[in-house]
Amino acid sequence: MRFNKGDGAGTAASATLLALLALPVTVFSHHSMAEFDRAVTLELEGELVDVSWTNPHVLLWLSTTDENGAEAIWELESNAVSAQRRRGLTGDLVAVGQRVRVAGSPSTRRDAYLQVHNVLLPDGLELLMGGGRVARWSENTLGGDPWSADPEKAAAARGEGIFRVWSRAVGTWYFGAEQGGYSLTPEAAAASAAWDDIYDNPIMECIPPGMPALMGNPYPMEFVQAGDAIELRFEEFDMVRRIHLGSTADPASVAASPLGYSVGNWEGDTLMVTTTRIDWPYFDRVGAPQSQDVVVEEEIRAVDDGERLEYLMTVTDPSTLLEPYVWEGAWEWRRGEEVGRYDCTLER
């Protein structure tokens, strides 16, 4: 169930409002962070009254009481289960009935809504759930390392060329997370400006993105040889994209779909892919539209003895883009990393 937000949430006695310089932040998220004020850190104390440890976002509900005895329910959003799992954080660490202290960035659009970064549990363990992963109250912390390898899995890891599990390279951002870098037609720009990231985002309804936005996923992906095709298996939304090698089929005879029809061929050690027949309304993840005439061309190759994946994408769509958009991405091979289950669950 969802709890109604009580009156007086903004004046909760347990809230300590601290204006701080925004810390450098690494996030795994599915919608724009513009909603949250990163120049402000809000501290709250109260009792957990509900927990939803599910993708696409972990959610906690915290009951607080102000100096007048008025109760308020705060909704606390954190990164996805997939990101928390890689930090070593699991849902059994938090439970209804715990009295906790939390800190995070307040929403500028929703009352009593916080992007939570730190949670101090009753036993003194501080969970670093996102943001800058900086401890606030305790030397006993969990979650500060964004990813730790299982030694046995790392030792057993094998791969050849592009055929391995890839994780987004440290220090790189993923395509489609924020607006910018491309020029839209006036009509497309107007549609993008009208986008509401809270209410219009299909990802928040557990509807996975189509191409090319799918390639902007923040979680591991794996290339697998599947007969005369290559399957690209994503953790995000448990998606599988199929690249047909040497196909002679007329793309016009293939039904349009969110992922489109991808045809690939090898040029040396580089996989060249052209995708057409895409029936997905959004070019990126923040509302820029695209037409069914969109064409996505990709160049993919493993370098540095298979330690790094270089990726070049060119998107052409004269109906929405004033000029082709070119994006360079990079992934790295982290031995022991796996493509896990996502199991997206609609927010309650």
C-alpha positions in Angstrom: 0.0 0.0 0.0 1.0 3.7 -0.4 0.7 5.9 2.6 -0.9 9.4 2.4 1.6 12.1 3.2 0.6 13.9 6.3 0.4 17.6 6.9 3.4 19.3 8.5 6.0 17.1 6.9 8.2 20.1 6.2 8.3 21.1 9.8 9.0 17.7 11.3 10.9 18.2 14.6 13.3 15.5 13.8 14.4 17.1 10.5 17.6 19.0 10.4 18.1 21.0 7.3 21.7 21.5 6.3 22.7 23.6 3.3 25.7 21.9 1.8 27.8 22.2 -1.3 26.7 19.3 -3.5 29.1 16.3 -3.4 30.2 14.5 -6.5 27.6 11.9 -7.1 27.6 8.6 -8.9 24.0 7.3 -9.4 22.3 4.4 -11.0 18.9 5.7 -11.8 16.0 5.6 -14.2 14.9 9.1 -14.2 16.4 12.6 -14.1 18.0 13.7 -10.9 16.8 17.3 -11.6 13.9 16.7 -9.2 16.2 16.6 -6.2 18.0 19.5 -4.6 21.6 18.3 -4.2 22.7 21.5 -2.5 20.6 20.6 0.5 20.8 17.6 2.8 17.8 16.8 4.9 18.1 14.6 8.0 15.0 12.8 9.4 14.4 10.4 12.3 11.4 8.1 12.6 10.0 4.6 12.3 9.9 2.6 9.1 6.3 1.8 8.3 6.8 0.1 4.9 9.6 -1.2 2.7 9.6 -1.9 -1.0 13.0 -3.5 -1.9 12.2 -3.9 -5.6 13.3 -2.5 -9.0 13.2 0.0 -10.5 13.7 1.8 -7.2 14.0 0.8 -3.6 11.4 2.7 -1.6 11.1 3.2 2.2 8.3 5.0 4.1 9.3 6.8 7.3 6.8 8.0 9.9 8.0 11.2 11.7 6.5 13.4 14.3 7.0 17.2 14.6 7.2 19.3 17.7 3.4 19.7 17.8 2.9 15.9 17.7 1.6 15.9 14.1 2.6 12.8 12.2 3.9 12.8 8.6 4.9 10.0 6.3 8.0 10.6 4.1 8.6 8.5 1.0 12.3 7.7 0.6 13.6 6.7 -2.8 16.9 5.1 -3.4 18.7 3.4 -6.3 17.5 0.1 -7.8 18.0 -3.3 -6.2 20.5 -4.1 -8.9 22.8 -1.2 -7.7 22.2 -2.0 -4.0 23.1 -5.6 -4.5 26.5 -4.7 -6.0 27.2 -2.6 -2.9 26.4 -5.6 -0.7 23.1 -4.2 0.5 20.1 -6.5 0.7 16.5 -6.0 1.7 16.8 -8.0 5.0 18.8 -5.1 6.4 15.8 -2.9 6.8 12.4 -3.8 8.3 9.1 -2.3 9.3 9.2 -1.1 12.9 12.9 -0.1 12.9 13.6 3.4 14.2 16.2 4.9 11.9 17.9 8.1 11.0 18.1 9.0 7.3 19.7 11.7 5.2 19.2 12.7 1.6 18.2 15.2 -1.0 14.7 16.6 -0.9 12.4 16.7 -3.9 11.6 20.1 -5.3 8.4 18.8 -6.8 6.9 16.4 -4.3 6.0 17.0 -0.7 7.6 14.7 1.9 9.7 13.0 -0.8 13.5 12.4 -0.3 16.2 10.7 -2.3 17.8 8.9 0.6 21.6 8.4 0.7 22.3 7.3 4.3 20.3 5.2 6.7 21.5 4.7 10.3 20.1 1.4 11.7 19.3 0.9 15.4 22.4 -1.3 15.9 24.7 1.5 14.7 25.3 0.2 11.2 25.1 2.9 8.6 23.9 2.0 5.1 25.4 4.0 2.3 22.6 3.6 -0.3 23.6 6.2 -2.9 24.8 9.7 -3.5 28.4 10.3 -2.6 28.6 7.1 -0.4 30.0 9.2 2.4 29.3 8.2 6.0 27.6 10.7 8.3 27.2 9.2 11.7 29.1 5.9 12.1 32.4 4.2 11.4 30.5 1.0 10.9 29.2 1.2 7.4 28.1 -0.9 4.5 27.6 0.0 0.9 30.6 2.3 0.3 32.1 0.1 -2.4 30.0 0.3 -5.6 31.1 -3.2 -6.6 33.0 -6.0 -5.0 34.1 -9.1 -6.9 33.4 -12.6 -5.7 37.0 -14.1 -5.7 35.8 -17.5 -7.0 33.7 -16.0 -9.8 36.5 -13.7 -10.7 39.0 -16.5 -11.0 36.6 -18.6 -13.2 35.6 -15.7 -15.5 36.3 -16.4 -19.2 35.6 -14.4 -22.3 36.6 -14.0 -25.9 36.4 -10.7 -27.8 33.1 -9.0 -27.2 31.6 -12.3 -25.8 31.7 -11.6 -22.1 29.8 -9.6 -19.4 30.4 -5.8 -19.7 29.8 -3.1 -17.0 29.6 0.6 -17.7 33.1 2.0 -17.4 34.0 4.0 -14.3 33.8 7.7 -15.0 31.4 7.4 -18.0 27.8 8.5 -18.1 25.1 6.6 -20.0 23.3 7.8 -23.1 19.8 9.2 -22.6 20.0 10.0 -18.9 19.8 13.7 -19.3 18.8 16.1 -22.1 21.6 17.5 -24.2 24.2 16.8 -26.8 21.7 16.7 -29.7 19.6 19.2 -31.7 15.9 18.7 -32.0 13.4 20.0 -34.6 11.1 22.7 -33.1 8.2 20.1 -32.9 10.4 17.6 -31.2 11.8 20.2 -28.8 8.3 21.2 -27.8 7.3 17.6 -27.1 10.5 17.1 -25.1 9.8 20.3 -23.1 6.3 19.0 -22.2 7.7 15.7 -20.8 7.1 15.1 -17.1 9.7 12.8 -15.8 7.6 11.7 -12.8 4.3 11.0 -14.6 5.3 10.3 -18.3 8.2 8.0 -17.8 7.3 4.5 -18.9 10.2 3.0 -17.0 8.5 3.9 -13.8 5.6 1.6 -15.0 8.1 -1.2 -15.6 8.0 -0.7 -19.3 11.5 -1.2 -20.7 13.0 1.3 -23.1 13.3 0.6 -26.8 16.2 1.4 -29.1 18.4 3.4 -28.9 17.7 4.3 -25.3 18.2 0.6 -24.2 21.9 1.0 -24.9 22.1 3.6 -22.2 21.4 1.1 -19.5 23.5 1.4 -16.3 23.7 -2.3 -15.5 25.7 -5.2 -16.9 25.1 -6.7 -20.3 26.5 -9.8 -22.1 27.1 -10.7 -25.7 26.3 -14.3 -26.4 26.7 -16.2 -29.7 23.3 -17.8 -30.5 23.6 -19.7 -33.8 23.6 -17.3 -36.7 22.8 -14.4 -34.4 24.3 -12.5 -31.5 22.1 -12.0 -28.4 22.8 -9.0 -26.2 21.4 -9.9 -22.8 20.7 -7.0 -20.4 20.2 -7.1 -16.7 18.0 -4.1 -16.9 14.4 -5.3 -17.3 15.8 -8.8 -18.3 15.8 -7.6 -21.9 17.3 -9.6 -24.8 18.2 -7.9 -28.0 19.0 -10.1 -31.1 21.5 -9.0 -33.8 21.1 -11.0 -37.0 24.4 -11.8 -38.7 24.5 -11.6 -42.5 20.7 -11.4 -42.8 19.4 -10.9 -46.3 15.8 -10.3 -45.2 14.1 -7.1 -46.3 13.7 -5.1 -43.1 10.5 -3.7 -44.5 9.0 -7.1 -44.2 9.8 -7.3 -40.5 7.2 -6.1 -38.0 8.3 -2.9 -36.3 9.0 -3.3 -32.5 10.6 -1.3 -29.7 14.0 -2.9 -30.3 13.7 -2.8 -34.1 15.4 -5.2 -36.5 19.2 -5.3 -36.1 21.5 -6.7 -38.8 25.2 -7.1 -38.1 28.4 -8.1 -39.8 32.0 -8.3 -38.8 34.6 -5.9 -40.2 37.8 -7.3 -38.8 37.3 -7.4 -35.0 34.5 -4.7 -35.1 30.9 -5.6 -35.1 28.9 -3.3 -37.3 25.2 -3.1 -36.7 22.3 -1.3 -38.4 18.9 -1.2 -36.7 15.7 -0.1 -38.4 12.0 -0.8 -37.9 12.1 0.7 -34.4 8.6 1.4 -33.0 9.5 3.2 -29.8 8.3 6.8 -29.2 11.4 8.1 -27.3 14.9 8.8 -28.5 16.3 9.1 -25.0 15.1 8.5 -21.4 13.9 12.0 -20.8 11.2 12.6 -23.3 12.9 13.5 -26.6 10.7 11.9 -29.3 11.7 9.8 -32.3 9.9 8.6 -35.4 9.7 5.1 -37.0 12.1 6.4 -39.6 14.9 6.4 -37.1 18.1 4.5 -38.0 20.7 3.4 -35.5 24.2 2.4 -36.6 26.7 0.9 -34.1 30.3 0.0 -34.1 31.4 -2.4 -31.3 34.8 -3.8 -30.5 36.8 -5.2 -27.6 40.2 -3.6 -27.0 43.0 -3.8 -24.5 43.1 -7.6 -24.6 39.4 -7.7 -23.9 39.4 -5.5 -20.9 37.4 -2.7 -22.5 34.5 -2.4 -24.9 34.5 0.6 -27.3 31.2 1.6 -28.7 30.1 4.2 -31.3 26.4 4.9 -32.0 25.1 7.2 -34.7 21.3 7.9 -34.7 19.7 9.5 -37.8 16.1 10.6 -37.7 15.3 13.7 -39.8 11.8 13.9 -38.4 13.1 14.7 -34.9 16.9 15.4 -35.1 18.3 18.4 -36.9 21.5 16.4 -37.5 22.7 12.8 -36.8 23.5 12.3 -33.1 26.8 10.5 -32.4 27.5 9.0 -29.0 30.7 7.2 -27.8 30.2 4.8 -24.9 32.6 2.5 -23.0 32.2 -0.6 -20.9 34.8 -2.6 -19.0 35.2 -6.3 -18.1 34.9 -6.8 -14.4 35.8 -10.4 -13.7 33.2 -12.1 -11.6 30.4 -9.7 -12.7 27.2 -11.4 -13.8 24.0 -10.4 -15.5 21.5 -10.8 -12.7 17.7 -10.9 -12.6 15.9 -7.6 -12.6 12.3 -8.5 -12.0 10.8 -5.0 -12.2 7.9 -4.5 -9.8 5.4 -1.6 -10.1 5.8 0.9 -7.3 3.1 0.5 -4.7 
